[in-house]
Amino acid sequence: MRSFYHFMMSYRGKKKPDEESKLADWMFQDHNFPRHSDNYDEISEYLEWNSPFTNAISVFDSLWEIYVIKEKD
């Protein structure tokens, strides 16, 4: 099972950035992001304190649902 960070790396580097790729690119640049975590609470709390843009937490919540379906089953 991949960490959430590794799951998010598939969203990086879009020529026309969307909210998901902005979050992924920010996570890649933030060396303090909990890269090995697959714990919702740990990542959510980190984003609450270090949110890179206004709706980053709602983007995270949407992507977390996809992550759970693809990675946890």
ABEGO torsion letter per residue (X at the ends): XBBAAAAAAAABGBABBBAAAAAAAAAAABAABBAABABAAAAAAAAAAABABAAAAAAAAAAAAAAAAAAAX
